Amino acid sequence: MTETPQRTRPLRVLAAMSGGVDSAVAAARAAEAGHDVTGVHLALSANPQSFRTGARGCCTIEDSRDARRAADVIGIPFYVWDLADRFREDVVEDFVAEYEAGRTPNPCLRCNEKIKFAALLDKALALGFDAVCTGHYAKVVTLPDGSRELHRASDMAKDQSYVLGVLDERQLAHALFPLGDTLTTKDEIRAEAERRGLAVAKKPDSHDICFIADGDTQGFLARRLGKAEGDILDESGAKVGTHEGAFGFTVGQRKGLRIGTPAPDGKPRYVLDISPVDNTVTVGPAAALDVSALTAIRPRWCGTAPAGPARYTAQLRAHGGETEVAAELVDGELRVTFTEPVRGVAPGQAIVLYDDSRVVGSATIASTVRTADVARA
């Protein structure tokens, strides 16, 4: 296999520059490799703030200016593209609708699928670019037959392949991740940025959900969906508290439940189920969160879809560990069985399958089988 963070021939590359250090260094490395690079900042907010709140948020006026200054230092052309309407429809509205339906979405996967490697890539190809470059930590590998695979980054501590598991082979053929082979700490990436004269070298990383700058997801949803008081129930169906909207909870949540009645055993309670139909939230002990199997829908494969049952490792969260699974595609749905029970798996989350370091593909969790339910059956 031949790794292709950089191709052998110069390419016309469109570098997505968020205004952060990773995307700036990625653009600089692509230019240094001899590619014809153009920087672009995606304006994803219809009403961008002048300044971000610490390390929260993105797409502010400040970010756009930081990206432009980085492009000037690298010596590449720079543009700002307005994708705010597309982002609102495909990412923000989808996020709100998923929570309203009692599911827990990952907007970063949705953004990579619909914005960076769909809207942006399609526009780039139409303009004659060969590839889109981003600051993600992942690797694209080219096989002898010319097909491409997505692999984990060389440095597992920074690996971001989970949020790229939605990319198909066509998109991978036009993806460039110059940081994927980096076996360095983030401090060393910042030091590289400083050596290159990039002012973003000391800029804090953005985190949490980019379009919720204050980090208050529940407040954001309440403003969009309105407060709706409902009951918090225990496993027996007894009322143990109230809430202001079932959309403000996610399976596995422990904090912020505001339950006045302690559990009989005195141990913490966790969110077990969310029912938007009757606006109830069910809570119970941690052990009740154990999941032995799940069904996932809308599978997307980073290459050819697997044929027949097989064993993989799976990742269920962007910063989670791997777990061993058996998986099979049945009537367009992914059926997954865990070797050992896993805890706190929520419908709406993505499951990403791996074969060693190779990303096989991803799917959206639709339903789960609780270990306790199997035991009672």
C-alpha positions as CSV (number, residue, x, y, z in Angstrom):
1,M,0.0,0.0,0.0
2,T,1.1,3.5,-0.7
3,E,0.2,6.3,1.6
4,T,-1.0,9.4,-0.1
5,P,-1.1,12.4,2.2
6,Q,0.8,14.0,-0.6
7,R,0.5,12.9,-4.3
8,T,3.5,12.4,-6.6
9,R,2.3,15.1,-9.1
10,P,1.4,18.7,-8.2
11,L,-2.3,19.1,-7.7
12,R,-4.7,22.1,-7.7
13,V,-5.7,22.0,-4.1
14,L,-8.5,23.9,-2.3
15,A,-7.5,24.2,1.4
16,A,-10.3,24.6,3.8
17,M,-9.0,27.1,6.4
18,S,-11.1,27.5,9.5
19,G,-8.8,30.1,11.1
20,G,-7.2,27.5,13.4
21,V,-3.7,26.2,13.7
22,D,-4.3,22.7,12.2
23,S,-5.9,23.9,8.9
24,A,-3.2,26.6,8.6
25,V,-0.3,24.1,9.0
26,A,-2.1,21.6,6.6
27,A,-2.4,24.4,3.9
28,A,1.3,25.3,4.4
29,R,2.4,21.7,4.1
30,A,0.4,21.2,0.9
31,A,2.0,24.3,-0.6
32,E,5.4,23.3,0.5
33,A,4.9,19.9,-1.2
34,G,4.6,21.7,-4.5
35,H,0.8,21.8,-4.9
36,D,-1.0,24.8,-6.3
37,V,-3.0,25.7,-3.2
38,T,-5.8,28.2,-2.8
39,G,-7.2,28.9,0.7
40,V,-10.9,29.2,1.4
41,H,-12.8,30.0,4.6
42,L,-16.3,28.8,4.9
43,A,-18.7,31.3,6.2
44,L,-21.2,29.1,8.0
45,S,-23.1,31.5,10.1
46,A,-25.6,34.1,8.8
47,N,-24.8,36.4,11.7
48,P,-21.1,35.8,12.7
49,Q,-19.9,37.3,15.9
50,S,-16.9,39.6,15.9
51,F,-15.1,37.4,18.4
52,R,-15.3,33.9,19.6
53,T,-15.9,33.0,23.3
54,G,-12.6,31.7,24.4
55,A,-12.1,28.3,22.7
56,R,-15.7,27.9,21.8
57,G,-17.4,28.5,18.5
58,C,-16.1,29.1,15.0
59,C,-16.9,30.9,11.8
60,T,-16.6,34.3,13.5
61,I,-15.2,37.4,11.8
62,E,-12.1,36.8,13.8
63,D,-11.7,33.3,12.4
64,S,-12.1,34.6,8.9
65,R,-9.4,37.3,9.4
66,D,-7.0,34.7,11.0
67,A,-7.4,32.4,8.0
68,R,-6.8,35.3,5.6
69,R,-3.6,36.3,7.5
70,A,-2.4,32.7,7.4
71,A,-3.0,32.5,3.7
72,D,-1.0,35.7,3.2
73,V,1.9,34.4,5.1
74,I,1.9,31.1,3.2
75,G,1.6,33.1,0.0
76,I,-1.6,31.5,-1.5
77,P,-4.8,33.1,-2.8
78,F,-7.6,33.3,-0.4
79,Y,-11.4,33.5,-0.6
80,V,-14.4,33.4,1.7
81,W,-17.3,31.2,0.5
82,D,-20.8,31.7,1.9
83,L,-22.3,28.3,2.8
84,A,-24.4,29.5,5.7
85,D,-27.8,28.5,4.1
86,R,-26.5,25.0,3.3
87,F,-25.0,24.6,6.8
88,R,-28.2,25.8,8.5
89,E,-30.3,23.3,6.5
90,D,-28.0,20.3,6.5
91,V,-26.3,20.6,9.9
92,V,-28.1,22.9,12.3
93,E,-31.7,22.0,11.4
94,D,-30.8,18.3,11.3
95,F,-29.3,18.6,14.7
96,V,-32.4,20.2,16.2
97,A,-34.7,17.7,14.5
98,E,-32.7,14.8,15.8
99,Y,-32.9,16.0,19.4
100,E,-36.6,16.7,19.0
101,A,-37.0,13.1,18.0
102,G,-35.2,11.9,21.1
103,R,-31.9,11.0,19.3
104,T,-28.4,12.2,19.9
105,P,-26.7,13.4,16.6
106,N,-23.1,14.2,15.9
107,P,-23.0,17.4,13.9
108,C,-19.3,17.1,13.0
109,L,-20.0,14.0,10.9
110,R,-22.9,15.7,9.3
111,C,-20.8,18.7,8.4
112,N,-18.0,16.6,6.9
113,E,-20.5,14.6,4.9
114,K,-22.7,17.4,3.7
115,I,-20.5,20.5,3.7
116,K,-16.8,19.9,3.5
117,F,-16.9,16.8,1.3
118,A,-20.1,17.4,-0.6
119,A,-21.0,21.1,-1.0
120,L,-17.3,22.3,-0.8
121,L,-15.9,19.4,-2.8
122,D,-18.5,19.6,-5.5
123,K,-17.8,23.3,-6.0
124,A,-14.1,22.7,-5.9
125,L,-14.3,20.0,-8.6
126,A,-16.5,22.2,-10.8
127,L,-13.9,25.0,-10.6
128,G,-11.1,22.6,-11.7
129,F,-9.5,21.7,-8.4
130,D,-8.2,18.2,-7.9
131,A,-8.5,17.9,-4.1
132,V,-9.8,19.5,-0.9
133,C,-7.3,19.8,1.9
134,T,-8.2,19.9,5.6
135,G,-6.4,19.8,8.9
136,H,-8.0,16.5,10.0
137,Y,-5.7,13.9,11.5
138,A,-6.3,10.9,9.3
139,K,-4.7,9.2,6.3
140,V,-5.8,8.3,2.8
141,V,-4.0,5.2,1.4
142,T,-3.9,4.3,-2.3
143,L,-4.0,0.6,-3.3
144,P,-2.2,-0.9,-6.3
145,D,-5.4,-0.8,-8.3
146,G,-5.8,2.9,-7.7
147,S,-8.7,2.6,-5.2
148,R,-8.3,4.5,-1.9
149,E,-8.9,3.7,1.8
150,L,-9.2,5.8,4.9
151,H,-7.0,4.9,7.8
152,R,-6.4,6.2,11.3
153,A,-3.8,8.9,11.8
154,S,-0.3,7.8,12.7
155,D,-0.8,9.4,16.1
156,M,-3.8,7.7,17.8
157,A,-4.0,10.5,20.4
158,K,-5.0,12.9,17.7
159,D,-6.8,10.6,15.3
160,Q,-10.0,12.1,13.8
161,S,-11.0,9.3,11.4
162,Y,-14.2,8.7,13.4
163,V,-15.7,12.0,12.1
164,L,-14.6,11.2,8.6
165,G,-16.2,7.7,8.5
166,V,-19.0,9.1,6.3
167,L,-16.7,9.7,3.3
168,D,-17.1,7.4,0.3
169,E,-14.5,6.3,-2.1
170,R,-15.2,9.1,-4.6
171,Q,-14.7,11.7,-1.8
172,L,-11.6,10.0,-0.6
173,A,-10.2,10.2,-4.1
174,H,-10.2,14.0,-3.7
175,A,-9.2,14.3,-0.1
176,L,-5.9,15.5,1.2
177,F,-4.9,15.3,4.9
178,P,-1.3,16.6,5.3
179,L,-1.4,16.1,9.1
180,G,-2.3,12.4,9.1
181,D,1.2,11.1,9.2
182,T,2.3,13.5,11.9
183,L,3.8,11.8,15.0
184,T,4.1,14.9,17.0
185,T,2.3,16.6,19.9
186,K,0.0,19.5,19.4
187,D,2.6,21.7,21.0
188,E,5.0,20.7,18.2
189,I,2.3,21.5,15.6
190,R,2.0,24.9,17.2
191,A,5.8,25.2,17.2
192,E,5.8,24.4,13.4
193,A,3.1,27.1,12.9
194,E,5.3,29.6,14.8
195,R,8.4,28.7,12.7
196,R,6.3,29.3,9.6
197,G,5.3,32.7,11.0
198,L,1.6,31.8,11.4
199,A,-0.1,34.0,14.0
200,V,-2.6,31.2,14.8
201,A,0.2,29.2,16.5
202,K,-1.1,30.1,20.0
203,K,-4.8,30.3,19.2
204,P,-6.8,27.9,21.4
205,D,-8.5,25.0,19.7
206,S,-12.2,25.2,19.2
207,H,-14.3,22.5,20.9
208,D,-17.9,21.4,21.6
209,I,-20.5,22.2,19.0
210,C,-19.3,25.0,16.7
211,F,-22.6,26.7,16.2
212,I,-23.4,26.8,20.0
213,A,-20.6,29.3,21.0
214,D,-21.6,29.4,24.7
215,G,-21.6,25.6,25.1
216,D,-25.2,25.6,26.4
217,T,-26.8,22.9,24.2
218,Q,-29.9,22.6,26.3
219,G,-30.4,26.4,26.2
220,F,-29.9,26.4,22.4
221,L,-32.5,23.7,21.9
222,A,-35.0,25.3,24.3
223,R,-34.8,28.5,22.3
224,R,-35.4,26.6,19.1
225,L,-38.0,24.1,20.3
226,G,-39.6,25.9,23.3
227,K,-39.8,24.6,26.9
228,A,-42.2,21.7,27.5
229,E,-42.5,20.4,31.0
230,G,-42.7,16.6,31.4
231,D,-42.0,13.8,33.8
232,I,-38.9,12.1,34.8
233,L,-39.7,8.4,35.6
234,D,-37.8,5.5,37.2
235,E,-37.7,2.0,35.7
236,S,-41.0,1.1,37.4
237,G,-42.8,4.1,35.8
238,A,-43.0,6.1,39.1
239,K,-42.5,9.9,38.8
240,V,-39.2,11.0,40.4
241,G,-38.9,14.6,39.0
242,T,-39.8,16.9,36.2
243,H,-38.0,18.5,33.2
244,E,-38.4,21.4,30.8
245,G,-38.1,19.4,27.6
246,A,-37.1,15.8,26.8
247,F,-34.9,17.2,24.0
248,G,-32.5,18.5,26.6
249,F,-31.3,15.0,27.6
250,T,-29.3,12.2,26.1
251,V,-29.0,8.5,26.9
252,G,-26.3,7.9,29.5
253,Q,-26.5,11.5,30.9
254,R,-25.9,11.7,34.7
255,K,-25.5,15.4,35.5
256,G,-28.3,18.0,35.4
257,L,-31.2,15.6,36.1
258,R,-32.5,17.6,39.1
259,I,-34.1,14.6,40.7
260,G,-35.3,15.3,44.2
261,T,-35.9,11.7,45.2
262,P,-32.8,9.6,45.7
263,A,-32.5,6.1,44.4
264,P,-33.3,3.4,46.9
265,D,-29.7,2.2,46.8
266,G,-28.4,5.7,47.0
267,K,-26.4,5.3,43.8
268,P,-26.5,7.8,40.9
269,R,-29.2,7.6,38.2
270,Y,-28.6,7.9,34.5
271,V,-30.9,8.6,31.6
272,L,-32.0,5.3,30.1
273,D,-34.6,6.3,27.6
274,I,-36.1,9.5,26.0
275,S,-39.7,9.5,24.7
276,P,-40.6,12.5,22.7
277,V,-44.1,11.2,22.1
278,D,-45.2,11.6,25.7
279,N,-42.3,13.9,26.7
280,T,-40.9,11.6,29.4
281,V,-37.4,10.8,30.4
282,T,-36.7,7.4,32.1
283,V,-33.8,7.1,34.5
284,G,-32.1,4.2,36.3
285,P,-28.9,2.6,37.4
286,A,-25.7,2.5,35.4
287,A,-25.9,-1.2,34.8
288,A,-29.2,-0.7,32.9
289,L,-27.3,1.2,30.2
290,D,-25.3,-1.9,29.1
291,V,-26.0,-2.7,25.4
292,S,-25.2,-6.1,23.8
293,A,-26.4,-5.3,20.2
294,L,-27.7,-2.6,17.9
295,T,-29.2,-1.9,14.5
296,A,-27.8,1.1,12.5
297,I,-29.2,2.7,9.4
298,R,-27.9,4.7,6.4
299,P,-24.6,2.9,6.2
300,R,-21.8,4.7,4.3
301,W,-18.8,2.8,3.1
302,C,-15.2,4.1,2.7
303,G,-14.8,1.8,-0.3
304,T,-16.7,-1.4,-1.3
305,A,-19.5,-2.5,1.0
306,P,-18.5,-5.6,3.0
307,A,-20.1,-8.8,2.0
308,G,-21.4,-11.2,4.6
309,P,-20.8,-11.2,8.4
310,A,-17.3,-10.2,9.7
311,R,-15.6,-9.2,12.9
312,Y,-14.4,-5.6,13.4
313,T,-13.6,-3.1,16.0
314,A,-16.1,-0.3,16.5
315,Q,-15.9,3.3,17.8
316,L,-19.1,4.9,19.1
317,R,-17.9,8.4,20.1
318,A,-15.4,10.9,18.6
319,H,-13.1,10.5,21.6
320,G,-14.1,7.0,22.6
321,G,-12.1,3.8,22.6
322,E,-12.6,0.7,20.4
323,T,-14.7,-2.3,21.1
324,E,-14.8,-5.7,19.3
325,V,-18.0,-6.4,17.4
326,A,-19.5,-8.8,14.8
327,A,-21.3,-6.9,12.1
328,E,-23.4,-7.8,9.0
329,L,-25.4,-5.8,6.5
330,V,-29.0,-7.2,6.4
331,D,-31.6,-5.6,4.1
332,G,-29.6,-2.3,4.0
333,E,-29.3,-2.2,7.8
334,L,-26.2,-2.8,9.8
335,R,-26.7,-5.4,12.6
336,V,-24.0,-5.3,15.2
337,T,-23.3,-7.6,18.2
338,F,-20.8,-6.6,20.9
339,T,-18.3,-9.1,22.2
340,E,-18.6,-7.4,25.6
341,P,-21.5,-5.1,26.6
342,V,-21.0,-1.4,26.1
343,R,-22.6,1.4,28.1
344,G,-24.5,4.5,27.1
345,V,-25.1,3.9,23.4
346,A,-27.7,6.4,22.1
347,P,-29.9,6.3,19.0
348,G,-28.7,9.0,16.6
349,Q,-25.0,8.4,17.4
350,A,-22.7,7.1,14.7
351,I,-21.0,3.7,14.8
352,V,-17.7,3.6,12.8
353,L,-16.3,0.2,11.9
354,Y,-12.5,-0.5,11.6
355,D,-10.4,-3.3,10.2
356,D,-7.2,-2.7,12.1
357,S,-6.4,0.9,11.2
358,R,-8.7,1.0,8.1
359,V,-12.0,2.7,8.3
360,V,-14.6,0.3,6.9
361,G,-17.6,2.7,7.1
362,S,-20.1,4.2,9.4
363,A,-23.9,4.1,10.1
364,T,-26.4,5.9,12.3
365,I,-27.6,3.9,15.4
366,A,-31.4,3.4,15.2
367,S,-32.0,1.0,18.1
368,T,-30.2,-0.9,20.7
369,V,-30.7,-4.2,22.6
370,R,-30.1,-3.8,26.4
371,T,-28.2,-6.6,28.1
372,A,-30.8,-6.5,31.0
373,D,-33.7,-6.9,28.6
374,V,-32.0,-10.0,27.0
375,A,-31.4,-11.5,30.5
376,R,-35.1,-11.0,31.4
377,A,-36.4,-12.5,28.1
